[in-house]
Structures are given as C-alpha cells and as structure tokens.
Amino acid sequence: MSKKTAMIDLYYWPTPNGWKASIMLEECGIPYNLHYIDILMDEQFAPEFLQISPNNRIPAIIDPQGPGGGPVSIFESGAILIYLAQKSGKFYPEDERKRIKVNEWLFWQVGGLGPMAGQAHHFRFFAREKIPYAIARYTDETERLYNVMDTQLEGRDWLADEFSIADIASVGWVSAYERQGQDMEQHPNLKNWLERMLARPGVQRGMKLGIEKRKPAGGDE
C-alpha cells in the first residue's frame, strides 16, 4: 500500500502575490489545505504567522513532507513557485539553459513588475494624498515593464520557451492592468498572452479562490 501524501498548508489572501501560490497548486494538481490570512485585519502580523512568514507577507506554505521527509515552511512567492515546481516536476524545465530563461523572467517579475505595478496601484487608488509625481513615476515604469513583456512575447506564446512558473508569477499583476493605468491595446502580444493565461482552468481556479473577500477596488498589497 502506498503512503498517503500529506496535504500542503497554504496561507493565503486573494491578491496578485497570493494567486501565484494558489494557481501553482491548482495547475500542478497538488492537494492543499487553505488558511486565509486576512490582511485587511492585520492577521499577517500574528505571532504564529510570523513563525512561517517573518516578512509579514502572504503567501506562505508548509509542506509536511518536505526534503528528507520532514516538514518545511516557505515564504516569498518566488521561492514557493520554485519549490512546488521542483516537487511536482512541472513548469520548470530540467534543461539548464531553458531553466535559466525561466529564472530570468521569474526574478524579473519578483524584482520589477510586482513592486512597480503595486506602487502604481497604491498611489493611484490608496494613497491618502494624490501625489502627481509618484503616480506618474510608477505608472510610467509599469508601462515600460509592460513594453518589455510585449517585446519578449513577440512570436511566442510564453515568457520562456514553454509555459512555466514565470508566466504564473506574472498573470495576477497583469490582470490588474487597468488599475495600474495601462492600455492593453498598446501591448497586443501581452494582451494575447493574458487571454491565453486566463483561459487556463488552473489559473481560473487559483484566481477565484476567495475572490469574494477582496475589496471592490482590489486590496493593497
């Protein structure tokens, strides 16, 4: 009799970063237990959650059957994507040159697209004071990053050689393009990519998870 696989615990709130983990779990078909961390009620600062995610951010996971068979907790969405990809053997190519491409676009998203789009979202919708310089600065930088993606997607379906964790990392942020002040008609390759991404059942399930808990305008990462 085969040993039953323990379910991963997902600590989550429906945001573009939270969606990275929920989409990956759904795309891989990995069973998981869902734990909402209500960032609107500051639950991310609870001491018990800080033991899992010391940076006070979702998502985070606990795998009861981690390396060596023991439990492991992981925070930071990029690290979670890499871990789940290696665990499942999906969406992270074994070929080293192809893996380098995936890493490039994954870290591009984590270090660039997410933070800049998040700041655009914040200053356009949530800042108590409307600061024209900040709005223009982050809206323009997000547009530059969209142009980078659009150029990369010329003549290809995915950011790297095949569908990968780099695409999963980016879709939640790009789906909120209107709130970031972006016109998708100016980025036709990116627009087609977004349509392909949103047509995937795993992406749909991951992004619908707890969607009723979001604020009408989105929620501030």
LUMDREN-370579 format. One line per field, with one value per residue: residue number from 1; x negated, y negated, z negated of N, C-alpha, C in turn. Coordinates in nm, 3 decimals, decimal comma. Each point is the difference from the previous one (the first is absolute). Example, Ala and Ser with C-alpha at 12.3 -4.5 7.8 and 13.67 -1.06 7.14 Angstrom:
nr: 1_2
nu: -1,319_0,035
nv: 0,569_-0,105
nw: -0,780_0,072
cau: 0,089_-0,082
cav: -0,119_-0,119
caw: 0,000_-0,006
cu: -0,090_0,077
cv: -0,120_-0,109
cw: 0,000_-0,073
***
This chain:
nr: 1_2_3_4_5_6_7_8_9_10_11_12_13_14_15_16_17_18_19_20_21_22_23_24_25_26_27_28_29_30_31_32_33_34_35_36_37_38_39_40_41_42_43_44_45_46_47_48_49_50_51_52_53_54_55_56_57_58_59_60_61_62_63_64_65_66_67_68_69_70_71_72_73_74_75_76_77_78_79_80_81_82_83_84_85_86_87_88_89_90_91_92_93_94_95_96_97_98_99_100_101_102_103_104_105_106_107_108_109_110_111_112_113_114_115_116_117_118_119_120_121_122_123_124_125_126_127_128_129_130_131_132_133_134_135_136_137_138_139_140_141_142_143_144_145_146_147_148_149_150_151_152_153_154_155_156_157_158_159_160_161_162_163_164_165_166_167_168_169_170_171_172_173_174_175_176_177_178_179_180_181_182_183_184_185_186_187_188_189_190_191_192_193_194_195_196_197_198_199_200_201_202_203_204_205_206_207_208_209_210_211_212_213_214_215_216_217_218_219_220_221
nu: -0,085_0,030_-0,101_0,099_0,015_-0,075_0,106_-0,033_-0,049_0,101_-0,085_0,119_-0,006_0,120_-0,129_-0,058_-0,053_0,114_0,042_-0,122_0,019_0,116_-0,044_-0,119_0,060_0,085_-0,095_-0,063_0,122_-0,066_0,040_0,089_-0,039_0,111_-0,089_0,111_-0,084_0,091_-0,059_0,132_-0,019_-0,109_0,064_-0,061_0,040_0,088_-0,039_0,109_0,052_-0,053_0,039_0,099_0,045_-0,129_0,033_0,089_-0,030_0,113_-0,007_0,035_-0,086_0,062_-0,108_0,095_-0,010_-0,082_-0,111_-0,034_0,122_-0,070_0,071_0,045_-0,032_0,073_-0,069_0,056_0,080_-0,112_-0,038_0,126_-0,001_-0,123_0,035_0,118_-0,072_-0,096_0,092_0,070_-0,115_0,071_0,005_-0,104_-0,044_-0,030_0,017_-0,130_-0,020_0,093_-0,058_-0,114_0,062_0,046_-0,119_-0,049_0,103_-0,025_-0,132_0,018_0,089_-0,072_-0,105_0,081_0,062_-0,015_-0,122_-0,033_0,061_-0,053_-0,111_0,010_0,036_-0,101_-0,087_0,049_0,007_-0,111_-0,091_-0,015_-0,122_0,066_-0,108_0,014_-0,109_0,049_0,117_-0,059_-0,079_0,093_0,090_-0,092_-0,049_0,125_0,026_-0,114_0,038_0,118_-0,071_-0,071_0,110_0,056_-0,119_-0,010_0,126_-0,076_0,096_0,041_0,035_-0,123_-0,024_-0,006_-0,069_0,054_0,126_-0,015_-0,075_-0,075_0,075_-0,006_-0,128_0,016_0,079_-0,015_-0,124_-0,023_0,069_-0,077_-0,022_0,132_-0,012_-0,085_0,113_0,016_-0,034_0,071_0,077_-0,079_0,045_0,013_-0,131_-0,011_0,082_-0,061_-0,116_0,050_0,050_-0,120_-0,058_0,087_-0,034_-0,109_0,057_-0,128_-0,023_0,106_-0,028_-0,128_0,047_0,084_-0,109_0,113_0,035_0,098_-0,121_-0,020_-0,068_0,102_-0,093_0,002_-0,040_-0,062_-0,090
nv: 0,119_-0,094_-0,073_-0,040_-0,082_-0,062_-0,069_-0,084_-0,076_-0,067_-0,095_-0,057_-0,099_-0,028_0,001_-0,087_-0,028_-0,008_-0,058_-0,046_0,006_-0,065_-0,081_-0,008_-0,006_-0,086_-0,069_0,020_-0,035_-0,087_0,098_-0,085_-0,040_-0,069_-0,096_-0,069_-0,089_-0,052_-0,046_0,000_0,111_-0,014_0,105_-0,068_-0,078_0,099_0,018_0,073_-0,103_-0,083_0,107_-0,021_-0,125_-0,005_-0,010_0,061_0,091_-0,003_0,120_0,108_0,099_0,107_0,068_0,082_0,016_-0,076_-0,065_0,123_-0,035_-0,104_-0,070_-0,088_-0,120_-0,064_-0,114_-0,108_-0,068_-0,065_0,002_-0,037_-0,084_-0,034_-0,009_-0,055_-0,078_-0,010_-0,024_-0,075_-0,061_-0,109_-0,049_0,085_-0,035_0,125_-0,032_-0,006_-0,002_0,090_0,064_-0,033_0,025_0,111_0,026_-0,033_0,061_0,104_-0,018_-0,011_0,095_0,081_-0,035_0,016_0,090_0,092_-0,034_-0,015_0,109_0,058_-0,067_0,032_0,123_0,000_-0,063_0,085_0,098_0,026_-0,071_-0,040_-0,025_-0,060_0,071_-0,103_-0,040_0,045_-0,055_-0,110_-0,007_0,049_-0,085_-0,092_0,030_0,008_-0,112_-0,046_0,051_-0,056_-0,105_0,021_0,024_-0,109_-0,056_0,047_-0,036_-0,079_0,064_-0,015_0,116_0,030_-0,043_0,128_0,113_0,015_0,036_-0,099_0,015_-0,038_0,074_0,103_-0,037_-0,015_0,104_0,019_-0,041_0,071_0,091_-0,071_0,013_0,005_0,066_0,052_-0,037_0,128_-0,023_0,111_-0,089_-0,063_0,114_0,013_0,018_-0,099_-0,071_0,052_-0,028_-0,118_-0,009_0,042_-0,084_-0,097_0,063_0,005_0,120_0,038_-0,088_0,040_0,125_-0,019_-0,071_0,101_0,054_-0,007_-0,004_0,060_0,032_-0,022_-0,112_-0,083_-0,079_0,111_-0,076_-0,040_0,039
nw: 0,000_0,087_-0,044_-0,079_0,104_-0,090_-0,036_0,096_-0,097_0,053_-0,030_0,011_0,087_0,056_0,023_0,081_-0,118_-0,069_0,113_-0,016_-0,132_-0,002_0,095_-0,060_-0,117_0,055_0,059_-0,114_-0,042_-0,077_-0,080_-0,052_-0,120_0,002_-0,028_-0,019_0,047_-0,079_0,109_0,020_-0,073_0,078_0,051_0,099_-0,099_0,007_-0,126_0,003_0,069_-0,088_-0,067_0,086_-0,013_-0,031_0,130_-0,076_0,091_0,072_0,060_-0,067_-0,006_-0,046_0,031_-0,047_0,133_-0,065_0,033_0,029_0,043_-0,043_-0,089_0,090_-0,049_0,090_-0,004_0,054_0,079_0,033_-0,129_-0,026_0,103_-0,032_-0,128_0,028_0,081_-0,089_-0,091_0,088_0,033_-0,030_0,122_-0,006_0,121_0,033_0,127_-0,028_0,132_0,013_-0,101_0,056_0,115_-0,054_-0,052_0,118_0,060_-0,077_0,001_0,128_-0,010_-0,075_0,075_0,105_0,074_-0,093_-0,040_0,126_0,044_-0,107_0,025_0,129_-0,035_-0,087_0,078_0,089_-0,094_-0,067_0,062_-0,125_0,043_0,096_0,024_0,080_-0,065_-0,115_0,027_0,049_-0,106_-0,078_0,045_0,015_-0,119_-0,043_0,068_-0,049_-0,116_0,022_0,037_-0,110_-0,069_0,051_-0,015_-0,123_-0,001_0,068_0,068_-0,125_-0,054_-0,046_-0,121_-0,033_0,009_-0,120_-0,019_-0,089_-0,110_0,102_0,079_-0,084_-0,015_0,129_0,013_-0,131_0,016_0,110_-0,067_-0,083_0,129_-0,005_-0,114_0,086_0,061_0,033_0,126_-0,017_0,061_-0,085_-0,051_0,132_-0,004_-0,086_0,076_0,106_-0,059_-0,038_0,121_0,045_-0,082_0,023_0,113_-0,074_-0,009_-0,005_0,096_0,065_-0,033_0,032_0,103_0,006_-0,049_-0,070_0,128_-0,066_-0,046_0,129_-0,023_0,020_-0,051_-0,069_-0,085_-0,105_0,091
cau: 0,085_-0,081_0,017_0,083_-0,070_0,056_0,039_-0,072_0,077_-0,017_0,039_0,039_0,106_0,013_-0,074_-0,088_-0,105_0,064_0,040_-0,113_0,000_0,125_-0,001_-0,097_0,056_0,108_-0,058_-0,074_0,089_-0,050_0,103_-0,044_0,092_-0,001_0,010_0,004_-0,067_0,073_-0,091_0,080_0,011_-0,137_-0,032_-0,136_-0,091_0,019_-0,126_-0,005_-0,029_-0,138_-0,087_-0,002_-0,035_-0,055_0,012_0,140_0,064_0,048_0,038_-0,098_0,047_-0,068_0,007_-0,033_-0,094_-0,102_-0,125_-0,035_0,120_0,048_0,074_-0,074_0,083_-0,061_0,064_-0,040_0,073_-0,092_-0,056_0,107_0,016_-0,112_0,012_0,109_-0,039_-0,095_0,069_0,094_-0,062_0,079_-0,011_-0,135_-0,068_-0,122_-0,110_-0,055_0,014_0,141_0,028_-0,054_0,099_0,111_-0,047_-0,011_0,130_0,056_-0,059_0,045_0,131_-0,008_-0,075_0,038_0,140_0,085_-0,016_0,036_0,145_0,060_-0,010_0,094_0,132_0,013_0,007_0,116_0,126_0,005_-0,073_0,090_-0,030_-0,029_-0,129_-0,015_-0,130_-0,002_0,091_-0,064_-0,123_0,026_0,080_-0,091_-0,091_0,079_0,014_-0,127_-0,008_0,095_-0,065_-0,100_0,073_0,058_-0,109_-0,040_0,106_0,009_-0,025_-0,002_0,119_-0,031_-0,115_-0,118_0,019_0,127_0,074_-0,086_0,029_-0,014_0,133_0,087_-0,036_0,034_0,137_0,085_-0,030_0,042_0,146_0,047_-0,063_0,078_-0,027_-0,137_-0,001_-0,055_0,089_-0,047_0,001_-0,134_-0,090_0,079_-0,054_0,031_0,144_0,027_-0,052_0,092_0,118_-0,037_-0,015_0,129_0,080_-0,045_0,084_-0,074_-0,011_0,133_0,029_-0,088_0,034_0,134_-0,004_0,024_0,012_0,105_-0,057_-0,075_0,067_0,047_-0,107_-0,117_-0,080_-0,134_-0,100
cav: -0,119_-0,121_-0,095_-0,113_-0,128_-0,102_-0,120_-0,124_-0,109_-0,126_-0,121_-0,066_-0,099_-0,015_-0,112_0,049_0,087_0,122_0,082_0,080_0,131_0,074_0,045_0,107_0,121_0,048_0,047_0,124_0,100_0,036_-0,026_-0,094_-0,057_-0,145_-0,081_-0,142_-0,099_-0,121_-0,114_-0,119_-0,001_0,008_0,133_0,035_-0,037_0,090_0,069_0,135_-0,009_-0,046_0,117_0,056_-0,106_-0,107_-0,129_-0,044_-0,004_0,123_0,130_0,088_0,138_0,103_0,133_0,098_0,097_-0,076_0,073_0,095_0,056_-0,082_-0,120_-0,120_-0,117_-0,083_-0,127_-0,065_0,066_0,060_0,121_0,100_0,051_0,088_0,122_0,084_0,049_0,109_0,111_0,062_0,026_-0,069_-0,144_-0,045_0,099_0,062_-0,052_-0,112_-0,125_-0,039_-0,040_-0,134_-0,094_-0,008_-0,075_-0,141_-0,066_0,008_-0,103_-0,127_-0,029_-0,020_-0,120_-0,115_-0,017_-0,002_-0,122_-0,123_-0,001_-0,019_-0,140_-0,072_0,027_-0,069_-0,145_-0,038_0,033_0,013_-0,105_-0,104_-0,122_0,024_-0,060_0,015_0,057_0,143_0,067_0,005_0,081_0,144_0,035_0,003_0,114_0,120_0,004_0,047_0,143_0,062_0,001_0,107_0,125_0,005_0,031_0,139_0,089_-0,005_0,127_0,113_0,009_-0,010_-0,085_0,080_0,090_0,071_-0,047_0,022_-0,078_-0,142_-0,044_0,004_-0,111_-0,130_-0,018_-0,074_-0,142_-0,052_0,000_-0,125_-0,106_-0,125_-0,073_-0,051_-0,107_0,052_0,026_0,126_-0,008_-0,041_0,114_0,110_0,131_0,022_0,021_0,138_0,086_-0,004_0,079_0,142_0,034_0,000_0,111_0,125_0,033_-0,012_-0,143_-0,045_0,049_-0,065_-0,141_-0,010_0,045_-0,107_-0,129_-0,080_-0,069_-0,117_-0,129_-0,031_-0,057_0,087_0,040_-0,059_0,099
caw: 0,000_0,009_-0,109_0,038_0,005_-0,087_0,073_-0,028_-0,059_0,071_-0,073_0,125_0,018_0,146_0,056_0,107_-0,053_-0,048_0,114_0,051_-0,066_0,024_0,139_0,015_-0,059_0,087_0,126_-0,025_-0,057_-0,132_-0,103_-0,101_-0,098_0,017_-0,121_0,036_-0,085_0,037_-0,007_-0,031_-0,146_-0,052_-0,050_0,041_-0,108_-0,112_-0,030_0,056_0,143_0,016_-0,007_0,134_0,095_-0,084_0,067_-0,013_0,130_0,063_-0,052_-0,062_-0,003_-0,078_0,059_-0,103_0,055_0,069_0,026_-0,104_-0,060_-0,110_0,039_0,035_0,029_0,104_0,031_0,125_0,109_0,096_-0,060_-0,001_0,136_0,032_-0,082_0,050_0,133_-0,018_-0,066_0,092_0,130_0,102_0,031_-0,031_0,085_-0,049_0,080_-0,075_0,074_-0,007_-0,138_-0,016_0,055_-0,095_-0,116_0,037_0,003_-0,134_-0,084_0,060_-0,057_-0,145_-0,030_0,081_0,035_-0,119_-0,081_0,071_0,021_-0,131_-0,035_0,086_-0,056_-0,129_0,011_0,079_-0,066_-0,145_-0,073_-0,054_0,075_0,141_0,030_0,146_0,037_-0,030_0,094_0,132_-0,008_-0,004_0,118_0,116_-0,013_0,030_0,146_0,056_-0,024_0,092_0,131_-0,004_0,018_0,134_0,092_-0,022_0,047_0,146_0,066_-0,093_-0,084_-0,142_-0,027_0,028_0,114_-0,017_-0,117_-0,117_-0,120_0,032_0,042_-0,117_-0,087_0,059_0,049_-0,093_0,010_0,130_0,006_-0,062_0,079_0,001_-0,125_0,009_0,099_0,124_0,114_0,056_0,146_0,039_-0,021_0,057_-0,034_-0,141_-0,007_0,041_-0,107_-0,114_0,036_-0,010_-0,142_-0,068_0,053_-0,061_-0,116_-0,125_-0,029_-0,040_-0,134_-0,095_-0,016_-0,057_-0,139_-0,095_0,069_-0,064_-0,114_0,044_0,005_0,136_0,083_0,003_-0,114_0,009_-0,035
cu: -0,088_0,033_0,081_-0,080_0,070_0,028_-0,083_0,096_-0,035_0,055_0,013_0,098_0,006_-0,059_-0,087_-0,115_0,059_0,038_-0,115_0,004_0,126_0,006_-0,095_0,053_0,110_-0,055_-0,071_0,090_-0,047_0,109_-0,054_0,115_-0,013_0,018_-0,002_-0,075_0,056_-0,091_0,075_0,020_-0,135_-0,035_-0,140_-0,102_0,015_-0,129_-0,009_-0,026_-0,143_-0,100_-0,015_-0,053_-0,053_0,007_0,143_0,075_0,053_-0,052_-0,115_0,059_-0,077_0,022_-0,038_-0,101_-0,103_-0,125_-0,039_0,118_0,057_0,070_-0,094_0,100_-0,076_0,080_-0,070_0,054_-0,092_-0,060_0,104_0,018_-0,112_0,013_0,107_-0,031_-0,095_0,066_0,088_-0,063_0,072_-0,039_-0,136_-0,095_-0,128_-0,122_-0,051_0,016_0,145_0,037_-0,054_0,099_0,119_-0,040_-0,010_0,135_0,072_-0,055_0,028_0,135_-0,010_-0,068_0,047_0,150_0,089_-0,015_0,044_0,150_0,072_-0,005_0,093_0,142_0,020_0,021_0,120_0,130_0,001_-0,073_0,097_-0,019_-0,034_-0,126_-0,026_-0,133_-0,003_0,091_-0,065_-0,122_0,031_0,089_-0,089_-0,095_0,072_0,021_-0,129_-0,013_0,098_-0,059_-0,107_0,067_0,053_-0,107_-0,043_0,101_0,023_-0,035_-0,008_0,124_-0,029_-0,128_-0,132_0,033_0,133_0,070_-0,076_0,046_-0,020_0,134_0,095_-0,026_0,056_0,148_0,086_-0,021_0,049_0,152_0,060_-0,051_0,076_-0,029_-0,141_-0,014_-0,053_0,108_-0,051_0,000_-0,137_-0,102_0,066_-0,053_0,031_0,150_0,036_-0,049_0,097_0,126_-0,029_-0,009_0,136_0,094_-0,038_0,086_-0,072_-0,017_0,135_0,032_-0,085_0,039_0,141_0,001_0,014_0,022_0,105_-0,052_-0,076_0,083_0,047_-0,110_-0,124_-0,065_-0,142_-0,102_-0,091
cv: -0,123_-0,094_-0,120_-0,129_-0,102_-0,127_-0,120_-0,101_-0,129_-0,114_-0,112_-0,113_-0,029_-0,131_0,053_0,088_0,130_0,093_0,084_0,141_0,079_0,050_0,117_0,131_0,058_0,055_0,134_0,112_0,050_-0,029_-0,096_-0,036_-0,152_-0,069_-0,147_-0,081_-0,135_-0,122_-0,130_-0,015_0,019_0,137_0,046_-0,035_0,089_0,079_0,139_-0,003_-0,046_0,115_0,066_-0,101_-0,121_-0,138_-0,052_-0,002_0,138_0,002_0,066_0,141_0,079_0,132_0,101_0,105_-0,075_0,082_0,088_0,058_-0,081_-0,124_-0,115_-0,112_-0,091_-0,128_-0,059_0,078_0,065_0,129_0,111_0,061_0,096_0,131_0,093_0,055_0,117_0,121_0,077_0,042_-0,070_-0,147_-0,060_0,098_0,055_-0,049_-0,130_-0,132_-0,049_-0,046_-0,140_-0,104_-0,017_-0,082_-0,150_-0,070_0,012_-0,112_-0,140_-0,038_-0,034_-0,133_-0,126_-0,017_-0,009_-0,128_-0,127_-0,008_-0,020_-0,145_-0,086_0,014_-0,080_-0,150_-0,046_0,017_-0,018_-0,108_-0,108_-0,132_0,037_-0,079_0,018_0,062_0,151_0,077_0,014_0,092_0,148_0,046_0,012_0,119_0,131_0,014_0,050_0,151_0,078_0,005_0,108_0,136_0,014_0,035_0,145_0,098_-0,008_0,136_0,119_-0,004_-0,034_-0,081_0,072_0,095_0,075_-0,057_0,036_-0,084_-0,150_-0,058_-0,006_-0,119_-0,133_-0,023_-0,082_-0,150_-0,058_-0,005_-0,128_-0,121_-0,132_-0,082_-0,056_-0,109_0,043_0,027_0,124_0,000_-0,045_0,113_0,128_0,139_0,037_0,025_0,144_0,099_0,004_0,080_0,149_0,042_0,012_0,108_0,133_0,030_-0,014_-0,144_-0,052_0,044_-0,073_-0,144_-0,019_0,033_-0,118_-0,136_-0,089_-0,080_-0,127_-0,126_-0,027_-0,051_0,086_0,024_-0,046_0,101_-0,050
cw: 0,000_-0,115_0,049_-0,005_-0,088_0,081_-0,044_-0,062_0,073_-0,084_0,102_-0,023_0,149_0,052_0,114_-0,050_-0,053_0,113_0,056_-0,059_0,031_0,144_0,017_-0,057_0,087_0,132_-0,018_-0,051_-0,135_-0,104_-0,106_-0,094_0,007_-0,134_0,044_-0,105_0,042_-0,018_-0,026_-0,150_-0,068_-0,057_0,039_-0,108_-0,124_-0,026_0,062_0,150_0,024_-0,012_0,138_0,100_-0,076_0,063_0,000_0,132_0,037_0,144_-0,076_0,005_-0,104_0,071_-0,108_0,045_0,086_0,026_-0,118_-0,073_-0,115_0,048_0,033_0,026_0,095_0,014_0,121_0,120_0,103_-0,051_-0,004_0,139_0,037_-0,077_0,056_0,139_-0,012_-0,064_0,098_0,132_0,114_0,011_-0,035_0,070_-0,063_0,076_-0,062_0,073_-0,001_-0,140_-0,028_0,050_-0,095_-0,122_0,029_-0,011_-0,134_-0,088_0,054_-0,058_-0,148_-0,033_0,071_0,016_-0,124_-0,082_0,073_0,025_-0,132_-0,045_0,085_-0,054_-0,128_0,018_0,082_-0,079_-0,151_-0,077_-0,048_0,072_0,143_0,038_0,149_0,041_-0,022_0,097_0,137_-0,002_0,010_0,115_0,123_-0,008_0,025_0,150_0,065_-0,016_0,088_0,142_0,009_0,023_0,142_0,104_-0,014_0,061_0,152_0,059_-0,094_-0,089_-0,146_-0,020_0,026_0,115_-0,005_-0,122_-0,126_-0,118_0,024_0,045_-0,119_-0,091_0,049_0,021_-0,095_0,008_0,133_0,009_-0,058_0,077_-0,005_-0,125_-0,002_0,107_0,136_0,104_0,071_0,153_0,053_-0,011_0,054_-0,035_-0,145_-0,019_0,038_-0,104_-0,118_0,030_-0,008_-0,146_-0,068_0,051_-0,064_-0,124_-0,134_-0,043_-0,048_-0,143_-0,104_-0,027_-0,057_-0,149_-0,096_0,062_-0,065_-0,119_0,039_-0,012_0,142_0,091_-0,002_-0,131_0,022_-0,045_-0,113
***
